[in-house]
């Protein structure tokens, strides 16, 4: 299924040399071609995945998941980013922060601190906030959240697919919900509403 939250622009936007750094297929020239290759890799990479929550809540599994999702397109798939970006935490803090996140999430599960949807969405929000990889963090975080919520015997999230709005509006709503949680990690209701709409 195509991810409705990933804007591809007009489809003819050429990739710059910087955009192509680490790209495996040599014939990809536009953002639309890149998006199509990534979507195909993601669909194949997550096919039949059904980890337990314990298996998923592991930093190695999360890196392997990213590699499964993007490893046919990017050489750096599954590797934590090594440079600072305009979003996300310092690269040197990524490994320990991911370990802290998976431990916190396991604790929330063990003690039923929050309802299953809220646990999965807090996990998703923090994954996206950490911004572990050069690219694909939102898609990786959504897949990881879907795998987690399914392991908790709930249906996968719809991520706004049932809303009759443009991709631009859909993405704006998603980002607004994430930013609201950025301000207050306990304010997850807007993201929960979006994820089930």
Secondary structure per residue as TSV (DSSP state, phi and psi in degrees):
chain	resnum	aa	ss	phi	psi
A	1	X	-	360.0	137.7
A	2	X	-	-74.0	136.0
A	3	X	-	-76.6	113.8
A	4	X	T	-73.2	-7.7
A	5	X	T	-93.5	-0.4
A	6	X	-	-104.1	108.7
A	7	X	-	-75.3	136.2
A	8	X	-	-111.3	5.1
A	9	X	T	69.4	-148.7
A	10	X	T	-82.3	-3.5
A	11	X	S	87.6	-14.8
A	12	X	-	-109.0	0.0
A	13	X	-	-62.5	121.6
A	14	X	B	-74.5	143.8
A	15	X	-	-78.9	137.6
A	16	X	-	-78.9	169.9
A	17	X	T	-60.8	-38.4
A	18	X	T	-63.8	-41.6
A	19	X	T	-61.9	-27.2
A	20	X	T	-89.4	-4.0
A	21	X	T	-61.5	119.3
A	22	X	T	88.8	0.5
A	23	X	B	-73.0	131.0
A	24	X	-	-84.2	-53.7
A	25	X	-	-67.9	128.7
A	26	X	T	-85.7	-11.1
A	27	X	T	-93.6	0.4
A	28	X	-	-81.8	123.8
A	29	X	-	-120.8	-24.3
A	30	X	B	-120.5	163.6
A	31	X	H	-61.6	-38.1
A	32	X	H	-63.2	-41.6
A	33	X	H	-66.2	-40.0
A	34	X	H	-63.4	-47.3
A	35	X	H	-58.5	-44.1
A	36	X	H	-62.7	-43.1
A	37	X	H	-64.8	-42.8
A	38	X	H	-63.9	-44.4
A	39	X	H	-61.7	-40.5
A	40	X	H	-64.5	-43.1
A	41	X	H	-62.2	-44.2
A	42	X	H	-62.3	-47.6
A	43	X	H	-58.4	-45.5
A	44	X	H	-70.1	-38.5
A	45	X	H	-69.3	-29.7
A	46	X	H	-102.6	-0.9
A	47	X	T	-57.0	128.6
A	48	X	T	66.2	14.2
A	49	X	-	-74.1	132.9
A	50	X	-	-153.1	59.4
A	51	X	-	-72.1	155.8
A	52	X	-	-73.1	164.3
A	53	X	H	-62.4	-36.4
A	54	X	H	-64.5	-40.0
A	55	X	H	-67.9	-42.7
A	56	X	H	-66.0	-35.8
A	57	X	S	-83.5	67.5
A	58	X	S	-151.2	132.4
A	59	X	H	-63.6	-35.1
A	60	X	H	-65.1	-43.4
A	61	X	H	-61.0	-41.4
A	62	X	H	-64.5	-37.6
A	63	X	H	-68.4	-40.5
A	64	X	H	-65.1	-36.5
A	65	X	H	-61.5	-45.8
A	66	X	H	-61.1	-41.2
A	67	X	H	-63.9	-40.9
A	68	X	H	-62.6	-37.9
A	69	X	H	-75.0	-33.0
A	70	X	H	-128.9	1.4
A	71	X	T	-67.2	-18.6
A	72	X	T	-88.2	-8.5
A	73	X	T	-110.5	-38.5
A	74	X	B	-123.2	133.4
A	75	X	T	-63.2	-32.3
A	76	X	T	-89.4	5.8
A	77	X	T	-56.4	133.7
A	78	X	T	83.9	-1.2
A	79	X	S	-105.4	131.4
A	80	X	-	-61.1	143.7
A	81	X	-	-65.0	149.4
A	82	X	-	-109.6	-4.0
A	83	X	S	-123.9	155.7
A	84	X	-	-72.6	141.5
A	85	X	-	-120.8	173.9
A	86	X	S	-73.0	-12.5
A	87	X	S	-130.1	159.0
A	88	X	S	96.0	170.5
A	89	X	-	-86.1	173.3
A	90	X	-	-59.1	136.7
A	91	X	G	-55.7	-36.0
A	92	X	G	-67.0	-19.2
A	93	X	G	-91.9	-9.3
A	94	X	H	-58.9	-53.2
A	95	X	H	-57.8	-46.1
A	96	X	H	-71.4	-32.6
A	97	X	H	-70.2	-37.0
A	98	X	H	-65.1	-43.8
A	99	X	H	-59.4	-43.1
A	100	X	H	-61.4	-42.1
A	101	X	H	-62.7	-47.1
A	102	X	H	-67.4	-34.6
A	103	X	H	-67.2	-43.5
A	104	X	H	-60.8	-44.1
A	105	X	H	-64.2	-41.3
A	106	X	H	-61.2	-37.7
A	107	X	H	-67.1	-42.0
A	108	X	H	-59.1	-39.8
A	109	X	H	-67.9	-46.2
A	110	X	H	-59.1	-40.3
A	111	X	T	-104.0	9.8
A	112	X	T	47.6	47.3
A	113	X	-	-61.1	-38.7
A	114	X	S	-133.4	166.2
A	115	X	-	-68.7	157.6
A	116	X	H	-52.7	-45.6
A	117	X	H	-58.5	-43.7
A	118	X	H	-68.8	-34.0
A	119	X	H	-63.3	-49.1
A	120	X	H	-63.0	-37.2
A	121	X	H	-77.5	-33.0
A	122	X	H	-63.7	-41.9
A	123	X	H	-59.8	-48.5
A	124	X	H	-58.9	-50.0
A	125	X	H	-56.7	-46.4
A	126	X	H	-68.9	-37.7
A	127	X	H	-58.0	-46.2
A	128	X	H	-66.6	-39.5
A	129	X	H	-64.2	-40.4
A	130	X	H	-65.2	-39.7
A	131	X	T	59.3	61.8
A	132	X	-	-66.9	-29.8
A	133	X	S	-114.8	164.1
A	134	X	S	-59.6	-39.0
A	135	X	S	-154.5	163.9
A	136	X	-	85.3	13.1
A	137	X	H	-65.7	-41.5
A	138	X	H	-65.4	-47.0
A	139	X	H	-64.5	-43.3
A	140	X	H	-60.1	-45.7
A	141	X	H	-64.1	-37.7
A	142	X	H	-69.3	-41.6
A	143	X	H	-64.3	-44.8
A	144	X	H	-60.9	-41.8
A	145	X	H	-65.1	-40.5
A	146	X	H	-63.1	-43.6
A	147	X	H	-62.4	-40.7
A	148	X	H	-67.0	-47.6
A	149	X	H	-66.7	-33.2
A	150	X	H	-68.4	-36.6
A	151	X	H	-64.2	-23.9
A	152	X	T	-92.1	14.9
A	153	X	T	65.7	37.6
A	154	X	-	-121.4	155.4
A	155	X	-	-69.3	153.6
A	156	X	-	-59.0	154.8
A	157	X	-	-72.5	156.6
A	158	X	-	-95.7	-18.3
A	159	X	T	52.0	43.7
A	160	X	T	81.7	5.6
A	161	X	T	-60.4	-24.3
A	162	X	T	-88.2	-3.6
A	163	X	S	-82.3	137.6
A	164	X	-	-96.5	70.3
A	165	X	S	-134.3	165.3
A	166	X	-	-68.2	163.3
A	167	X	H	-58.9	-38.3
A	168	X	H	-62.4	-46.9
A	169	X	H	-66.8	-41.5
A	170	X	H	-59.5	-47.0
A	171	X	H	-64.1	-38.9
A	172	X	H	-61.7	-41.4
A	173	X	H	-66.3	-42.2
A	174	X	H	-61.7	-48.7
A	175	X	H	-64.9	-36.5
A	176	X	H	-63.3	-40.9
A	177	X	H	-65.5	-40.0
A	178	X	H	-64.8	-42.7
A	179	X	H	-65.2	-35.6
A	180	X	H	-62.5	-41.6
A	181	X	H	-70.0	-28.5
A	182	X	H	-60.1	-40.5
A	183	X	H	-70.5	-39.9
A	184	X	-	-146.0	105.4
A	185	X	T	-59.3	-20.7
A	186	X	T	-83.3	-8.9
A	187	X	-	-94.0	75.6
A	188	X	-	-104.6	-1.3
A	189	X	H	-61.1	-41.4
A	190	X	H	-64.2	-41.7
A	191	X	H	-66.4	-39.1
A	192	X	H	-63.5	-41.8
A	193	X	H	-63.8	-45.7
A	194	X	H	-61.5	-45.8
A	195	X	H	-63.6	-25.6
A	196	X	T	-103.9	8.8
A	197	X	-	-99.2	360.0
